[in-house]
Amino acid sequence: MEQLKSQQLRPIPPTAEGKIDRITGPLLRLLLATITVLVVAVPATALIRGHGTPAPASPPVLGPFVDDHVTLASRAAFADDTLGVVGHEPTAQVRCGNQGCGNEPGSTAGSATTTSTLPTTTTTTASADLPATATATIATTTTTLPPEPEDVPFGDTLFGNGWEASLGADIPDAAEWEVVHVNNTNPGASDDNAGSADRPLVTVQEGLQRARQAKTNGFNARVLVHPGTYRESLTIAAESEIVEQPILRLEAVEPGTAVISGSEVWTGWEQTVGSDISYHTWPYDWGLAPIPSVLESQVPEDIVRRLEMVFVDGIHLEQVLSYAELHPGSFFVSEPEDRLYVHPSGPPDLNLRFVEVAVRHDLLRVNGVHNFVLDGLVFEHANQPFYAPTAQVANSRNVEVAKITLRWNNWTGLGVWNTSNVTLHDSSAIHNGGAGMDLGKVSRARFEEVETAQNNWRGASGGYTGWSVAGIKAGSMHDVFFVGHRSESNATRGMWLDTNNESVLIDAPRWCHNKTGGFFVEATQGPIVVNDAVICNNHNAGVLSGNATNFALFDSTICNNSGTQILISGEPERTFKDPSTGEIFSIPPARDWTISRTTILDDYGKGPLIQTWAGQSGDEFLSTLASDHNTWWNASVPQPFWLGWPTTADFNSWQKVTDQDSNSTYTDPGVIAGC
């Protein structure tokens, strides 16, 4: 398995027969002897779900994925660093509001004229379609088309034979189990019982303690949680390293019916005279949640740092910060008065309604546990402070998480940190106050059919949409395969890869209708491959890059995002250090990008199709770009290619300046589902 960790795709000398070594995958072949760029050819069969432009009769030449730097290092898990900060927000030039990045409809940018000079080259092209003063230089290369492979997994073609098979959990079959039943709806349930089906335990934590002891004694253990709401927090402590680890399974008897809740049911409400507002004694003084030191210069608003949540008949109420702001469907906590005020929608008598108040956090903590399965549970109403996950798996190995739901928690839904061989599938994080999922230092993992939707309601209530939040916020991901990620209608980005990511394949994602963009890749050395994506109708950019190299986009659709469809930005250099190895990474602006068989369109003329910033970031991106067999279209912006503001170009000029997209088209693709 360790032999598969050659994360960077690099040129490999040919054998006498002229073939590439199989360890890098059958899609990689030699270029002509005079060519210094490595290219990747993706077969027509790689169009798995068919959202992108149909594959041409001949496979396109893709690339470049060139980087001699190879590392197995991981970044610090969400901590300050003397050489950089994990969770780094984009530079000021890409901190855009909901109206885009200075390229909104009506901008006169297309008429400006400047000079744009790209890096060292072999030919100079002055386009007649560009303004008279705009010139550009670009390297010209010639490539040869390789044959298509047969019956090879897509990930293996990119990162080496056996790469996909090496990912995820490998939970061995078990013939015998120590089984513990938990059923708090059984009148005879007690933690003094044996834990059988007819004499179950009443708390899940007691079941975990017994299962943990059985596992320590060398037995496979299952905790079966029967339908019900369990108002408790769960902890599974670290275990010592042994050669053969038994299995521990925590699972719902029926997925979705066993709920771990952070709230309690409150009764005994009093109603204010002449008002629909009721009140209750408030015994807590939580105040404002602390914030990481990196945010001390941009402290979030108070509402973002509150922990209180109230639900009436299952409906989440809006929190306000003064009695005067109360309105139907809201609540206010007055800590000086020790009172909770609630102004409900509908019938005002709260004693006749079902009121839940969040009072508990850390609903699941799994630390240092190997061979662990979590299946079918629901986690809700945790009053997590700023930046903290409701359920967390950390410092573990060989973990499977299946069919879980994380909903209506005060901050992040799920956190997975410093854990290897992970499989997460058929799960959702929805309506959480911060990020849906927060992943860090994760390796050899598979994430399949995961939904993150309508998250960051707490952050957005105070205008906080960056730094630590996204549908999925992930960093230091090494050898990871995402399949079918759906991230929609989040009050933040859809997905954010931040810092030190290598060998990541994202297949068939849908990132749409998110508040601050579809996909952001930042401070990442790659390679990163996004295949068969739909990135649509997001505020701000569909794809945003801030210091990302070795990135490929295949068979995808990027459409009708406000501001721009693909925005290339970054600092002159991003430097960060891996604390576990001390290795220092220096990531230049965007370099070695591939765009192939992808449709990039804007039906409404919201802005450019692709935009780079002037100077080093734009120059290096354009001079190392490999782009072909794409469909480009902007309904009303005549020069939708922005080659370092304020130089703009139409499609013909784009082709001439970049020497790319010779087999691409500029035409209206018609109606595309999702756009």
Long-range contacts (C-beta under 8 A, 24 or more apart in sequence): 1-166, 1-444, 4-159, 4-160, 4-162, 4-163, 4-166, 4-479, 5-72, 5-478, 5-479, 5-503, 6-70, 6-159, 6-160, 7-70, 7-71, 7-72, 7-159, 7-478, 7-479, 7-502, 7-503, 7-527, 8-65, 8-67, 8-68, 8-69, 8-70, 8-502, 8-525, 8-526, 8-527, 8-550, 9-38, 9-40, 9-65, 9-66, 9-67, 9-158, 9-159, 9-527, 9-550, 10-38, 10-65, 10-66, 10-67, 10-68, 10-70, 11-36, 11-38, 11-66, 22-161, 23-160, 23-161, 24-160, 25-149, 25-152, 25-156, 25-157, 25-158, 25-159, 25-160, 25-161, 25-163, 26-149, 26-152, 26-156, 26-157, 27-146, 27-149, 27-152, 27-157, 27-158, 28-146, 28-157, 29-144, 29-146, 29-147, 30-144, 31-141, 31-143, 31-144, 32-142, 32-143, 32-144, 34-142, 35-141, 35-142, 35-143, 36-66, 36-141, 37-63, 37-64, 37-66, 37-141, 37-143, 37-624, 37-626, 38-63, 38-64, 38-65, 38-66, 39-63, 39-64, 39-143, 39-626, 40-65, 40-158, 40-552, 40-594, 41-145, 41-146, 41-148, 42-154, 42-157, 42-531, 42-554, 42-555, 42-596, 42-597, 43-148, 43-149, 44-148, 45-148, 46-154, 46-531, 46-532, 46-554, 46-555, 47-532, 47-554, 47-555, 47-597, 48-154, 48-507, 48-508, 48-531, 48-532, 48-555, 49-508, 49-532, 50-532, 50-555, 51-508, 51-532, 51-533, 51-534, 51-555, 51-556, 51-557, 51-672, 51-673, 51-674, 52-532, 52-554, 52-555, 52-556, 52-557, 52-597, 52-598, 52-599, 53-555, 53-597, 53-598, 53-599, 53-629, 53-630, 53-631, 53-669, 54-597, 55-555, 55-597, 55-629, 56-597, 56-629, 56-663, 58-145, 59-145, 59-146, 59-148, 60-596, 60-597, 60-628, 60-629, 60-663, 61-143, 61-144, 61-145, 61-626, 61-628, 62-552, 62-554, 62-594, 62-596, 62-626, 62-628, 63-592, 63-594, 63-626, 64-592, 64-594, 64-624, 64-626, 65-526, 65-527, 65-550, 65-552, 65-592, 65-594, 66-550, 66-592, 67-525, 67-526, 67-527, 67-549, 67-550, 67-592, 69-525, 71-502, 71-525, 71-578, 71-583, 71-585, 72-478, 73-500, 73-578, 73-580, 73-581, 73-583, 73-585, 74-418, 74-441, 74-443, 74-476, 74-478, 74-500, 74-578, 74-580, 75-440, 75-441, 75-475, 75-476, 75-499, 75-500, 75-576, 75-578, 76-577, 76-578, 76-579, 77-417, 77-418, 77-440, 77-441, 77-475, 77-476, 78-292, 78-387, 78-417, 78-438, 78-440, 78-468, 78-475, 79-579, 80-292, 80-293, 80-294, 81-576, 81-577, 81-579, 82-577, 83-575, 83-576, 83-577, 83-584, 84-499, 84-523, 84-574, 84-575, 84-576, 84-577, 85-294, 86-440, 86-475, 86-498, 86-499, 86-576, 87-294, 87-467, 87-468, 87-473, 87-475, 87-498, 87-499, 88-498, 88-499, 88-522, 88-523, 88-574, 89-466, 89-467, 90-466, 90-520, 90-522, 90-544, 90-546, 90-569, 91-546, 91-569, 91-570, 91-571, 93-569, 93-613, 94-544, 94-546, 94-567, 94-569, 95-466, 96-516, 96-540, 96-541, 96-563, 98-515, 98-516, 98-539, 98-540, 98-562, 99-562, 99-563, 100-540, 100-562, 100-563, 100-564, 100-606, 100-607, 101-540, 101-541, 101-563, 101-564, 101-567, 101-607, 101-611, 102-645, 103-563, 103-564, 103-607, 103-608, 103-611, 103-642, 104-562, 104-563, 104-606, 104-607, 105-604, 105-605, 105-606, 105-607, 105-636, 107-607, 109-642, 109-645, 109-646, 109-648, 110-637, 110-638, 110-639, 110-648, 112-646, 112-647, 112-648, 113-646, 113-647, 114-614, 114-644, 114-646, 114-647, 115-647, 116-614, 116-618, 116-619, 116-643, 116-644, 116-647, 117-619, 118-619, 118-622, 118-623, 119-619, 119-620, 119-623, 121-623, 123-659, 125-656, 125-657, 125-659, 127-649, 127-652, 127-653, 127-656, 127-657, 129-649, 129-650, 129-652, 129-653, 129-656, 130-647, 130-649, 130-653, 130-657, 131-647, 134-647, 134-649, 136-622, 136-643, 136-657, 138-622, 138-623, 138-657, 138-658, 138-659, 139-623, 139-659, 140-659, 141-659, 154-505, 154-507, 154-531, 155-481, 155-505, 158-503, 158-505, 158-527, 158-529, 159-479, 159-503, 159-505, 159-527, 163-479, 163-503, 164-481, 166-444, 166-479, 167-421, 167-444, 167-445, 167-446, 167-479, 167-480, 167-481, 168-400, 168-421, 168-422, 168-423, 168-444, 168-445, 168-446, 168-481, 169-373, 169-398, 169-399, 169-400, 169-421, 169-422, 169-423, 170-398, 170-421, 171-247, 171-371, 171-373, 171-398, 171-400, 172-247, 172-371, 174-220, 174-246, 174-247, 176-219, 176-220, 177-219, 177-220, 177-221, 177-222, 177-249, 178-210, 178-211, 178-214, 178-219, 178-220, 178-221, 178-222, 179-221, 179-222, 179-224, 180-207, 180-210, 180-211, 180-221, 180-222, 180-223, 180-224, 181-207, 181-224, 181-226, 182-206, 182-207, 182-223, 182-224, 182-225, 182-226, 182-230, 183-225, 183-226, 183-228, 184-226, 184-228, 184-229, 184-230, 185-226, 185-227, 185-228, 186-226, 200-226, 203-230, 203-232, 204-230, 204-232, 204-234, 204-250, 204-260, 205-232, 205-233, 205-234, 205-235, 208-234, 208-235, 208-236, 208-250, 211-248, 211-250, 212-236, 212-237, 212-239, 212-248, 214-246, 215-239, 215-245, 215-246, 215-247, 215-248, 218-246, 219-246, 220-246, 220-247, 220-248, 220-249, 221-246, 221-247, 221-248, 221-249, 222-248, 222-249, 222-251, 223-248, 223-249, 223-250, 223-251, 224-251, 224-252, 224-253, 225-250, 225-251, 225-252, 225-253, 225-258, 225-377, 226-253, 226-258, 227-252, 227-253, 227-254, 227-257, 227-258, 228-257, 228-258, 228-259, 229-259, 229-261, 230-258, 230-259, 230-260, 230-261, 231-261, 231-262, 231-263, 231-264, 231-360, 232-260, 232-360, 233-260, 233-262, 233-360, 233-361, 233-362, 233-363, 233-364, 233-365, 234-260, 234-363, 234-364, 234-365, 235-362, 235-364, 235-365, 236-365, 236-366, 236-367, 236-369, 236-372, 237-367, 237-368, 237-369, 238-367, 238-368, 238-369, 238-395, 239-368, 239-369, 239-370, 245-370, 245-371, 245-398, 246-371, 247-371, 247-372, 247-373, 248-369, 248-371, 248-372, 248-373, 249-372, 249-373, 249-375, 250-372, 250-373, 250-374, 250-375, 250-377, 251-373, 251-374, 251-375, 251-376, 251-377, 252-375, 252-376, 252-377, 253-376, 254-376, 255-375, 255-376, 255-403, 256-376, 256-378, 256-403, 256-405, 257-376, 257-378, 258-376, 258-377, 258-378, 259-377, 259-378, 259-379, 259-380, 260-363, 260-364, 260-377, 260-378, 260-379, 260-380, 261-356, 261-360, 261-363, 261-380, 261-381, 262-358, 262-359, 262-360, 262-361, 262-363, 262-380, 262-381, 262-382, 262-383, 262-390, 262-409, 263-309, 263-311, 263-356, 263-357, 263-358, 263-359, 263-360, 263-380, 263-381, 264-356, 264-357, 264-359, 264-360, 265-354, 265-355, 265-356, 266-355, 266-356, 266-357, 267-351, 267-355, 268-351, 269-342, 269-349, 269-350, 269-351, 269-355, 271-348, 271-349, 271-350, 276-328, 276-343, 276-344, 276-348, 277-326, 277-341, 277-342, 277-343, 277-348, 278-341, 278-342, 278-343, 278-344, 278-348, 278-349, 278-350, 279-339, 279-340, 279-341, 279-342, 280-339, 280-340, 280-342, 281-338, 281-339, 281-340, 282-333, 282-334, 282-335, 282-337, 282-338, 282-339, 282-340, 283-338, 284-335, 284-359, 285-335, 286-335, 286-383, 287-335, 289-385, 289-386, 290-385, 290-386, 291-386, 291-387, 292-387, 294-467, 295-467, 300-386, 300-459, 300-462, 300-464, 301-462, 301-463, 301-464, 302-462, 303-458, 303-461, 303-462, 304-386, 304-458, 304-459, 304-461, 304-462, 304-464, 305-385, 305-386, 306-333, 306-458, 307-358, 307-361, 307-383, 307-384, 307-385, 307-410, 308-333, 308-340, 308-357, 308-358, 308-383, 309-357, 309-358, 309-381, 309-383, 309-408, 309-410, 310-340, 310-342, 310-355, 310-356, 310-357, 310-358, 311-355, 311-356, 311-357, 311-358, 311-381, 311-408, 312-342, 312-344, 312-345, 312-350, 312-353, 312-354, 312-355, 313-346, 313-353, 313-354, 314-354, 314-356, 315-345, 316-408, 316-431, 317-342, 317-344, 318-461, 319-461, 356-381, 358-382, 358-383, 358-410, 359-383, 361-385, 361-388, 361-390, 361-410, 362-388, 362-390, 362-392, 363-390, 363-391, 363-409, 364-390, 364-391, 364-392, 365-392, 365-394, 366-392, 366-393, 366-394, 366-396, 366-399, 367-392, 367-394, 367-395, 367-396, 368-394, 368-395, 368-396, 369-393, 369-396, 369-399, 370-396, 370-397, 370-398, 370-399, 371-397, 371-398, 372-396, 372-398, 372-399, 372-400, 373-399, 373-400, 373-401, 373-402, 374-399, 374-400, 374-401, 374-402, 374-404, 375-400, 375-401, 375-402, 375-403, 375-404, 376-402, 376-403, 376-404, 377-404, 377-405, 378-404, 378-405, 378-406, 378-407, 379-404, 379-405, 379-406, 379-407, 379-409, 379-413, 380-405, 380-406, 380-407, 380-408, 380-409, 381-408, 381-409, 382-409, 382-410, 383-410, 384-409, 384-410, 384-411, 384-412, 384-433, 384-434, 385-410, 385-411, 386-411, 386-434, 387-411, 387-412, 387-434, 387-468, 388-412, 388-415, 389-413, 389-414, 389-415, 389-438, 390-414, 390-432, 391-415, 392-416, 392-417, 393-417, 393-419, 393-422, 394-418, 394-419, 395-419, 397-421, 399-423, 400-424, 401-425, 401-427, 402-426, 402-427, 403-427, 404-428, 405-429, 405-430, 406-430, 406-432, 406-436, 407-431, 407-432, 408-432, 409-433, 410-434, 410-458, 411-435, 411-458, 412-436, 412-437, 412-438, 413-437, 413-452, 413-455, 414-438, 415-439, 415-440, 416-440, 416-442, 417-441, 417-442, 418-442, 419-445, 420-444, 420-445, 421-445, 422-446, 422-447, 423-448, 424-448, 424-450, 425-449, 425-450, 426-450, 427-451, 428-452, 428-453, 429-453, 429-455, 429-471, 430-454, 430-455, 431-455, 431-457, 432-456, 432-457, 433-457, 433-458, 433-459, 434-458, 434-459, 434-468, 434-469, 435-468, 435-469, 435-470, 435-471, 435-472, 435-473, 435-492, 436-470, 436-471, 436-472, 436-487, 436-490, 437-471, 437-472, 437-473, 437-474, 438-468, 438-472, 438-473, 438-474, 439-472, 439-473, 439-474, 439-475, 439-477, 440-474, 440-475, 440-476, 441-475, 441-476, 442-474, 442-476, 442-477, 442-478, 442-480, 443-477, 443-478, 443-479, 443-480, 444-478, 444-479, 444-480, 445-477, 445-479, 445-480, 445-481, 446-480, 446-481, 446-483, 447-480, 447-481, 447-482, 447-483, 447-485, 448-482, 448-483, 448-484, 449-483, 449-484, 450-482, 450-484, 450-485, 450-486, 451-485, 451-486, 451-487, 452-485, 452-486, 452-487, 452-490, 452-494, 453-486, 453-487, 453-488, 453-489, 453-490, 454-488, 454-489, 454-490, 454-491, 455-490, 455-491, 455-492, 456-490, 456-491, 456-492, 456-515, 457-491, 459-491, 459-492, 460-491, 460-492, 460-515, 465-491, 465-492, 465-493, 465-515, 465-516, 466-492, 466-516, 469-493, 470-494, 470-495, 470-496, 470-520, 471-495, 471-511, 471-514, 472-496, 473-498, 474-498, 474-501, 475-499, 475-500, 475-501, 476-500, 476-501, 477-501, 477-502, 477-504, 478-502, 478-503, 479-503, 479-504, 480-504, 480-505, 481-505, 481-507, 482-506, 482-507, 482-509, 483-507, 483-508, 484-508, 484-509, 485-509, 485-510, 485-511, 486-510, 487-511, 487-512, 487-514, 488-512, 488-513, 488-514, 489-513, 489-514, 490-514, 490-515, 491-515, 492-516, 493-517, 493-518, 493-519, 493-520, 494-518, 494-519, 494-535, 494-538, 495-519, 495-520, 496-520, 496-521, 496-522, 497-521, 497-522, 497-524, 497-528, 498-522, 498-523, 498-524, 499-523, 499-524, 499-576, 500-524, 500-525, 500-576, 500-578, 500-585, 501-525, 501-526, 501-528, 502-526, 502-527, 503-527, 504-528, 504-529, 505-529, 505-531, 506-530, 506-531, 506-533, 507-531, 507-532, 508-532, 508-533, 509-533, 509-534, 509-535, 510-534, 510-536, 510-674, 511-535, 511-536, 511-538, 511-542, 512-536, 512-537, 512-538, 512-674, 513-537, 513-538, 514-538, 514-539, 515-539, 516-540, 517-541, 517-542, 517-544, 517-561, 518-542, 518-543, 518-558, 518-561, 519-543, 519-544, 520-544, 520-545, 520-546, 521-545, 521-546, 521-548, 521-551, 522-546, 522-547, 522-548, 522-574, 523-547, 523-548, 523-574, 523-576, 523-587, 524-548, 524-549, 524-551, 524-587, 525-549, 525-550, 525-585, 525-587, 526-550, 526-551, 526-592, 527-551, 527-552, 528-552, 529-554, 530-554, 530-556, 531-555, 531-556, 532-556, 533-557, 533-558, 534-559, 534-674, 535-559, 535-561, 536-560, 536-561, 536-674, 536-675, 537-561, 537-674, 537-675, 538-562, 539-563, 540-567, 541-565, 541-566, 541-567, 542-566, 543-567, 544-569, 545-569, 545-570, 545-590, 545-593, 546-570, 546-571, 546-574, 547-571, 547-573, 547-574, 547-587, 547-588, 547-589, 547-590, 548-587, 548-590, 549-587, 549-588, 549-590, 549-591, 549-592, 550-591, 550-592, 551-590, 551-592, 551-593, 551-594, 552-593, 552-594, 552-595, 552-596, 553-593, 553-594, 553-595, 553-596, 553-598, 554-594, 554-596, 554-597, 554-598, 555-596, 555-597, 555-598, 556-598, 556-599, 557-598, 557-599, 557-601, 557-672, 557-674, 557-675, 558-598, 558-599, 558-600, 558-601, 559-599, 559-600, 559-601, 559-602, 559-603, 559-672, 559-674, 559-675, 560-601, 560-602, 560-603, 560-604, 560-606, 560-675, 561-602, 561-606, 562-606, 562-607, 563-606, 563-607, 564-606, 564-607, 564-608, 564-609, 564-610, 564-611, 564-642, 565-600, 565-601, 565-602, 565-607, 565-608, 565-609, 565-610, 566-595, 566-600, 566-609, 566-610, 566-611, 567-610, 567-611, 568-610, 568-611, 568-612, 568-613, 568-617, 568-618, 568-621, 569-612, 569-613, 569-617, 570-613, 570-617, 572-616, 572-617, 588-616, 588-620, 589-616, 589-617, 589-618, 589-620, 589-621, 590-617, 590-620, 590-621, 591-620, 591-621, 591-624, 592-624, 593-621, 593-624, 593-625, 593-626, 593-627, 594-625, 594-626, 594-627, 595-625, 595-626, 595-627, 595-630, 596-626, 596-627, 596-628, 596-629, 596-630, 597-629, 597-630, 598-630, 598-631, 599-630, 599-631, 599-633, 599-669, 599-672, 600-630, 600-631, 600-632, 600-633, 601-631, 601-632, 601-633, 601-634, 601-668, 601-669, 601-672, 601-675, 602-633, 602-634, 602-635, 602-637, 602-640, 603-633, 603-635, 603-675, 604-635, 604-636, 605-634, 605-635, 605-636, 605-637, 607-637, 607-640, 608-634, 608-637, 608-640, 608-641, 608-642, 608-648, 609-633, 609-634, 609-640, 609-641, 610-640, 610-641, 610-642, 611-642, 611-645, 612-642, 612-643, 612-644, 613-644, 613-645, 614-644, 614-645, 614-647, 615-644, 618-643, 618-644, 619-644, 622-657, 622-658, 625-658, 625-660, 626-660, 627-658, 627-660, 627-661, 627-664, 628-660, 628-661, 628-662, 628-663, 628-664, 629-663, 629-664, 630-661, 630-664, 630-665, 631-664, 631-665, 631-666, 631-667, 631-669, 632-661, 632-664, 632-665, 632-666, 633-666, 633-667, 633-668, 633-669, 635-668
